[in-house]
Amino acid sequence: MSRASKFTLLGTSAFAAATVVFVHYQQGAEKEAMHQGVIRDMEQQRIKRERQLDFDMQRELEAEYKKVQSVRDSTAETGGGKTAAR
């Protein structure tokens, strides 16, 4: 085998090995990025559930306070918020 053919074989083998290593690394990086997306989605869902629970609790408290306290609509007393014409 000539020296040029040995270098060609070595070069193509090194290029093929580097390609395999790069593709393997790239697949691992993509898999990790996809997993981070799942984690981010789960966190957003957790925050959404917490906010909904807070909203429900505030609505229940408002209903309870309206039962306990007498609340009058201030806009009805002033004629719907409009002043009388003179």
N, CA, C and O atoms as a GROMACS GRO file, in nm:
protein
  344
    1MET      N    1   0.084  -0.117   0.000
    1MET     CA    2   0.000   0.000   0.000
    1MET      C    3   0.089   0.124   0.000
    1MET      O    4   0.187   0.130   0.075
    2SER      N    5   0.056   0.219  -0.082
    2SER     CA    6   0.139   0.339  -0.092
    2SER      C    7   0.112   0.432   0.027
    2SER      O    8   0.014   0.419   0.100
    3ARG      N    9   0.205   0.524   0.041
    3ARG     CA   10   0.195   0.619   0.151
    3ARG      C   11   0.070   0.708   0.135
    3ARG      O   12   0.003   0.736   0.234
    4ALA      N   13   0.038   0.750   0.016
    4ALA     CA   14  -0.079   0.835  -0.008
    4ALA      C   15  -0.208   0.761   0.025
    4ALA      O   16  -0.299   0.818   0.084
    5SER      N   17  -0.216   0.634  -0.012
    5SER     CA   18  -0.337   0.558   0.017
    5SER      C   19  -0.352   0.534   0.168
    5SER      O   20  -0.464   0.530   0.219
    6LYS      N   21  -0.239   0.518   0.239
    6LYS     CA   22  -0.245   0.502   0.385
    6LYS      C   23  -0.298   0.630   0.451
    6LYS      O   24  -0.381   0.624   0.542
    7PHE      N   25  -0.249   0.746   0.403
    7PHE     CA   26  -0.296   0.873   0.458
    7PHE      C   27  -0.444   0.895   0.426
    7PHE      O   28  -0.519   0.947   0.509
    8THR      N   29  -0.485   0.856   0.307
    8THR     CA   30  -0.625   0.869   0.269
    8THR      C   31  -0.713   0.781   0.357
    8THR      O   32  -0.817   0.826   0.406
    9LEU      N   33  -0.671   0.657   0.378
    9LEU     CA   34  -0.746   0.566   0.464
    9LEU      C   35  -0.751   0.619   0.607
    9LEU      O   36  -0.857   0.617   0.671
   10LEU      N   37  -0.638   0.667   0.657
   10LEU     CA   38  -0.633   0.723   0.792
   10LEU      C   39  -0.723   0.846   0.804
   10LEU      O   40  -0.796   0.862   0.902
   11GLY      N   41  -0.717   0.933   0.704
   11GLY     CA   42  -0.798   1.055   0.707
   11GLY      C   43  -0.947   1.026   0.703
   11GLY      O   44  -1.023   1.084   0.780
   12THR      N   45  -0.989   0.936   0.615
   12THR     CA   46  -1.131   0.903   0.607
   12THR      C   47  -1.178   0.830   0.732
   12THR      O   48  -1.291   0.851   0.777
   13SER      N   49  -1.093   0.746   0.788
   13SER     CA   50  -1.129   0.676   0.912
   13SER      C   51  -1.144   0.775   1.028
   13SER      O   52  -1.238   0.765   1.107
   14ALA      N   53  -1.052   0.871   1.036
   14ALA     CA   54  -1.059   0.972   1.142
   14ALA      C   55  -1.183   1.059   1.124
   14ALA      O   56  -1.250   1.092   1.221
   15PHE      N   57  -1.213   1.096   0.999
   15PHE     CA   58  -1.332   1.176   0.972
   15PHE      C   59  -1.459   1.100   1.010
   15PHE      O   60  -1.550   1.158   1.069
   16ALA      N   61  -1.464   0.972   0.977
   16ALA     CA   62  -1.582   0.890   1.010
   16ALA      C   63  -1.597   0.878   1.161
   16ALA      O   64  -1.708   0.889   1.214
   17ALA      N   65  -1.486   0.855   1.231
   17ALA     CA   66  -1.491   0.843   1.377
   17ALA      C   67  -1.534   0.976   1.440
   17ALA      O   68  -1.615   0.977   1.534
   18ALA      N   69  -1.481   1.086   1.390
   18ALA     CA   70  -1.519   1.217   1.443
   18ALA      C   71  -1.667   1.245   1.418
   18ALA      O   72  -1.735   1.303   1.502
   19THR      N   73  -1.717   1.203   1.302
   19THR     CA   74  -1.859   1.221   1.271
   19THR      C   75  -1.946   1.142   1.368
   19THR      O   76  -2.047   1.193   1.416
   20VAL      N   77  -1.908   1.018   1.395
   20VAL     CA   78  -1.985   0.934   1.488
   20VAL      C   79  -1.985   0.996   1.627
   20VAL      O   80  -2.089   1.000   1.693
   21VAL      N   81  -1.869   1.043   1.673
   21VAL     CA   82  -1.860   1.105   1.806
   21VAL      C   83  -1.945   1.232   1.811
   21VAL      O   84  -2.016   1.255   1.909
   22PHE      N   85  -1.938   1.314   1.707
   22PHE     CA   86  -2.015   1.438   1.704
   22PHE      C   87  -2.165   1.409   1.706
   22PHE      O   88  -2.240   1.473   1.780
   23VAL      N   89  -2.210   1.313   1.625
   23VAL     CA   90  -2.353   1.280   1.621
   23VAL      C   91  -2.399   1.227   1.756
   23VAL      O   92  -2.508   1.261   1.802
   24HIS      N   93  -2.317   1.144   1.820
   24HIS     CA   94  -2.352   1.092   1.952
   24HIS      C   95  -2.365   1.205   2.053
   24HIS      O   96  -2.460   1.209   2.131
   25TYR      N   97  -2.270   1.298   2.051
   25TYR     CA   98  -2.275   1.412   2.141
   25TYR      C   99  -2.399   1.498   2.112
   25TYR      O  100  -2.467   1.542   2.205
   26GLN      N  101  -2.427   1.522   1.985
   26GLN     CA  102  -2.541   1.605   1.946
   26GLN      C  103  -2.672   1.542   1.991
   26GLN      O  104  -2.762   1.613   2.037
   27GLN      N  105  -2.685   1.412   1.978
   27GLN     CA  106  -2.807   1.343   2.022
   27GLN      C  107  -2.825   1.357   2.173
   27GLN      O  108  -2.937   1.379   2.221
   28GLY      N  109  -2.716   1.344   2.247
   28GLY     CA  110  -2.724   1.362   2.393
   28GLY      C  111  -2.767   1.502   2.431
   28GLY      O  112  -2.847   1.521   2.522
   29ALA      N  113  -2.713   1.601   2.360
   29ALA     CA  114  -2.749   1.741   2.388
   29ALA      C  115  -2.896   1.766   2.356
   29ALA      O  116  -2.965   1.835   2.431
   30GLU      N  117  -2.945   1.712   2.244
   30GLU     CA  118  -3.086   1.730   2.208
   30GLU      C  119  -3.178   1.661   2.308
   30GLU      O  120  -3.283   1.714   2.343
   31LYS      N  121  -3.138   1.544   2.353
   31LYS     CA  122  -3.218   1.471   2.452
   31LYS      C  123  -3.228   1.551   2.581
   31LYS      O  124  -3.335   1.560   2.641
   32GLU      N  125  -3.117   1.610   2.624
   32GLU     CA  126  -3.116   1.690   2.746
   32GLU      C  127  -3.202   1.816   2.729
   32GLU      O  128  -3.274   1.855   2.821
   33ALA      N  129  -3.195   1.878   2.612
   33ALA     CA  130  -3.277   1.997   2.587
   33ALA      C  131  -3.426   1.962   2.590
   33ALA      O  132  -3.506   2.038   2.643
   34MET      N  133  -3.462   1.848   2.533
   34MET     CA  134  -3.602   1.806   2.535
   34MET      C  135  -3.647   1.778   2.678
   34MET      O  136  -3.760   1.810   2.715
   35HIS      N  137  -3.559   1.718   2.758
   35HIS     CA  138  -3.593   1.688   2.897
   35HIS      C  139  -3.612   1.818   2.976
   35HIS      O  140  -3.702   1.827   3.060
   36GLN      N  141  -3.530   1.918   2.949
   36GLN     CA  142  -3.546   2.047   3.016
   36GLN      C  143  -3.680   2.110   2.980
   36GLN      O  144  -3.741   2.177   3.064
   37GLY      N  145  -3.725   2.090   2.858
   37GLY     CA  146  -3.857   2.140   2.818
   37GLY      C  147  -3.968   2.075   2.897
   37GLY      O  148  -4.064   2.141   2.936
   38VAL      N  149  -3.955   1.945   2.922
   38VAL     CA  150  -4.055   1.873   3.001
   38VAL      C  151  -4.056   1.926   3.144
   38VAL      O  152  -4.162   1.949   3.202
   39ILE      N  153  -3.938   1.946   3.199
   39ILE     CA  154  -3.928   1.999   3.336
   39ILE      C  155  -3.989   2.139   3.343
   39ILE      O  156  -4.061   2.171   3.438
   40ARG      N  157  -3.961   2.222   3.243
   40ARG     CA  158  -4.016   2.358   3.241
   40ARG      C  159  -4.169   2.354   3.231
   40ARG      O  160  -4.238   2.432   3.298
   41ASP      N  161  -4.223   2.264   3.148
   41ASP     CA  162  -4.368   2.252   3.135
   41ASP      C  163  -4.432   2.207   3.266
   41ASP      O  164  -4.537   2.257   3.305
   42MET      N  165  -4.367   2.112   3.335
   42MET     CA  166  -4.421   2.065   3.463
   42MET      C  167  -4.422   2.178   3.565
   42MET      O  168  -4.516   2.191   3.643
   43GLU      N  169  -4.318   2.260   3.565
   43GLU     CA  170  -4.311   2.373   3.658
   43GLU      C  171  -4.420   2.475   3.627
   43GLU      O  172  -4.483   2.528   3.718
   44GLN      N  173  -4.444   2.502   3.499
   44GLN     CA  174  -4.550   2.595   3.461
   44GLN      C  175  -4.687   2.542   3.502
   44GLN      O  176  -4.772   2.619   3.546
   45GLN      N  177  -4.709   2.412   3.489
   45GLN     CA  178  -4.836   2.353   3.530
   45GLN      C  179  -4.853   2.362   3.681
   45GLN      O  180  -4.963   2.387   3.730
   46ARG      N  181  -4.744   2.341   3.756
   46ARG     CA  182  -4.750   2.352   3.902
   46ARG      C  183  -4.786   2.494   3.943
   46ARG      O  184  -4.870   2.515   4.031
   47ILE      N  185  -4.724   2.593   3.879
   47ILE     CA  186  -4.753   2.732   3.910
   47ILE      C  187  -4.898   2.766   3.876
   47ILE      O  188  -4.965   2.837   3.951
   48LYS      N  189  -4.945   2.715   3.763
   48LYS     CA  190  -5.084   2.740   3.722
   48LYS      C  191  -5.181   2.681   3.823
   48LYS      O  192  -5.281   2.745   3.857
   49ARG      N  193  -5.153   2.559   3.872
   49ARG     CA  194  -5.240   2.498   3.974
   49ARG      C  195  -5.239   2.580   4.102
   49ARG      O  196  -5.344   2.600   4.163
   50GLU      N  197  -5.121   2.628   4.144
   50GLU     CA  198  -5.113   2.709   4.265
   50GLU      C  199  -5.194   2.838   4.250
   50GLU      O  200  -5.266   2.878   4.342
   51ARG      N  201  -5.183   2.902   4.135
   51ARG     CA  202  -5.258   3.026   4.113
   51ARG      C  203  -5.408   2.999   4.113
   51ARG      O  204  -5.486   3.078   4.166
   52GLN      N  205  -5.449   2.887   4.053
   52GLN     CA  206  -5.592   2.854   4.051
   52GLN      C  207  -5.642   2.827   4.193
   52GLN      O  208  -5.752   2.870   4.228
   53LEU      N  209  -5.562   2.757   4.274
   53LEU     CA  210  -5.601   2.732   4.413
   53LEU      C  211  -5.613   2.863   4.491
   53LEU      O  212  -5.706   2.881   4.569
   54ASP      N  213  -5.517   2.954   4.470
   54ASP     CA  214  -5.524   3.085   4.536
   54ASP      C  215  -5.650   3.161   4.492
   54ASP      O  216  -5.717   3.222   4.575
   55PHE      N  217  -5.679   3.157   4.364
   55PHE     CA  218  -5.798   3.225   4.312
   55PHE      C  219  -5.924   3.166   4.374
   55PHE      O  220  -6.013   3.241   4.416
   56ASP      N  221  -5.933   3.033   4.380
   56ASP     CA  222  -6.050   2.968   4.439
   56ASP      C  223  -6.065   3.004   4.586
   56ASP      O  224  -6.175   3.028   4.634
   57MET      N  225  -5.953   3.007   4.658
   57MET     CA  226  -5.956   3.042   4.799
   57MET      C  227  -6.004   3.186   4.818
   57MET      O  228  -6.084   3.214   4.907
   58GLN      N  229  -5.956   3.277   4.734
   58GLN     CA  230  -5.998   3.416   4.743
   58GLN      C  231  -6.147   3.431   4.711
   58GLN      O  232  -6.216   3.511   4.774
   59ARG      N  233  -6.195   3.355   4.615
   59ARG     CA  234  -6.338   3.360   4.581
   59ARG      C  235  -6.422   3.309   4.698
   59ARG      O  236  -6.526   3.366   4.730
   60GLU      N  237  -6.377   3.201   4.763
   60GLU     CA  238  -6.450   3.148   4.879
   60GLU      C  239  -6.449   3.249   4.993
   60GLU      O  240  -6.551   3.269   5.060
   61LEU      N  241  -6.334   3.312   5.016
   61LEU     CA  242  -6.327   3.413   5.122
   61LEU      C  243  -6.418   3.531   5.092
   61LEU      O  244  -6.485   3.584   5.181
   62GLU      N  245  -6.422   3.573   4.967
   62GLU     CA  246  -6.510   3.684   4.928
   62GLU      C  247  -6.656   3.648   4.953
   62GLU      O  248  -6.732   3.730   5.005
   63ALA      N  249  -6.694   3.527   4.917
   63ALA     CA  250  -6.833   3.484   4.939
   63ALA      C  251  -6.864   3.478   5.088
   63ALA      O  252  -6.972   3.518   5.131
   64GLU      N  253  -6.769   3.430   5.167
   64GLU     CA  254  -6.789   3.422   5.312
   64GLU      C  255  -6.802   3.562   5.372
   64GLU      O  256  -6.888   3.585   5.456
   65TYR      N  257  -6.716   3.653   5.330
   65TYR     CA  258  -6.721   3.790   5.383
   65TYR      C  259  -6.850   3.860   5.342
   65TYR      O  260  -6.905   3.939   5.420
   66LYS      N  261  -6.899   3.833   5.223
   66LYS     CA  262  -7.025   3.895   5.180
   66LYS      C  263  -7.142   3.843   5.262
   66LYS      O  264  -7.239   3.916   5.283
   67LYS      N  265  -7.134   3.718   5.308
   67LYS     CA  266  -7.239   3.665   5.394
   67LYS      C  267  -7.235   3.731   5.531
   67LYS      O  268  -7.339   3.764   5.588
   68VAL      N  269  -7.115   3.750   5.584
   68VAL     CA  270  -7.098   3.802   5.719
   68VAL      C  271  -7.123   3.953   5.723
   68VAL      O  272  -7.186   4.002   5.816
   69GLN      N  273  -7.074   4.026   5.626
   69GLN     CA  274  -7.083   4.171   5.626
   69GLN      C  275  -7.195   4.216   5.533
   69GLN      O  276  -7.227   4.151   5.434
   70SER      N  277  -7.253   4.329   5.570
   70SER     CA  278  -7.353   4.385   5.479
   70SER      C  279  -7.280   4.476   5.382
   70SER      O  280  -7.213   4.572   5.421
   71VAL      N  281  -7.294   4.446   5.257
   71VAL     CA  282  -7.225   4.522   5.154
   71VAL      C  283  -7.330   4.588   5.066
   71VAL      O  284  -7.417   4.521   5.011
   72ARG      N  285  -7.319   4.720   5.052
   72ARG     CA  286  -7.412   4.792   4.966
   72ARG      C  287  -7.336   4.837   4.842
   72ARG      O  288  -7.217   4.868   4.848
   73ASP      N  289  -7.405   4.840   4.733
   73ASP     CA  290  -7.346   4.885   4.608
   73ASP      C  291  -7.343   5.037   4.609
   73ASP      O  292  -7.448   5.101   4.608
   74SER      N  293  -7.226   5.096   4.612
   74SER     CA  294  -7.214   5.241   4.623
   74SER      C  295  -7.257   5.311   4.495
   74SER      O  296  -7.296   5.428   4.500
   75THR      N  297  -7.253   5.245   4.382
   75THR     CA  298  -7.295   5.310   4.257
   75THR      C  299  -7.446   5.323   4.250
   75THR      O  300  -7.495   5.415   4.184
   76ALA      N  301  -7.520   5.235   4.315
   76ALA     CA  302  -7.667   5.242   4.313
   76ALA      C  303  -7.715   5.361   4.396
   76ALA      O  304  -7.818   5.420   4.364
   77GLU      N  305  -7.643   5.397   4.502
   77GLU     CA  306  -7.684   5.506   4.589
   77GLU      C  307  -7.666   5.642   4.522
   77GLU      O  308  -7.742   5.734   4.550
   78THR      N  309  -7.570   5.655   4.436
   78THR     CA  310  -7.541   5.784   4.374
   78THR      C  311  -7.603   5.795   4.236
   78THR      O  312  -7.568   5.884   4.159
   79GLY      N  313  -7.693   5.709   4.204
   79GLY     CA  314  -7.760   5.716   4.075
   79GLY      C  315  -7.676   5.656   3.964
   79GLY      O  316  -7.673   5.707   3.852
   80GLY      N  317  -7.608   5.548   3.994
   80GLY     CA  318  -7.530   5.481   3.892
   80GLY      C  319  -7.397   5.548   3.865
   80GLY      O  320  -7.337   5.527   3.759
   81GLY      N  321  -7.350   5.626   3.958
   81GLY     CA  322  -7.222   5.691   3.941
   81GLY      C  323  -7.230   5.823   3.866
   81GLY      O  324  -7.127   5.888   3.844
   82LYS      N  325  -7.351   5.865   3.826
   82LYS     CA  326  -7.367   5.990   3.752
   82LYS      C  327  -7.417   6.097   3.847
   82LYS      O  328  -7.494   6.069   3.939
   83THR      N  329  -7.374   6.217   3.825
   83THR     CA  330  -7.421   6.327   3.908
   83THR      C  331  -7.547   6.386   3.847
   83THR      O  332  -7.567   6.382   3.725
   84ALA      N  333  -7.633   6.441   3.933
   84ALA     CA  334  -7.759   6.499   3.885
   84ALA      C  335  -7.732   6.631   3.814
   84ALA      O  336  -7.646   6.708   3.857
   85ALA      N  337  -7.804   6.655   3.707
   85ALA     CA  338  -7.787   6.780   3.631
   85ALA      C  339  -7.862   6.892   3.702
   85ALA      O  340  -7.972   6.869   3.751
   86ARG      N  341  -7.806   7.011   3.709
   86ARG     CA  342  -7.867   7.125   3.778
   86ARG      C  343  -7.918   7.226   3.683
   86ARG      O  344  -7.972   7.328   3.725
   0.00000   0.00000   0.00000
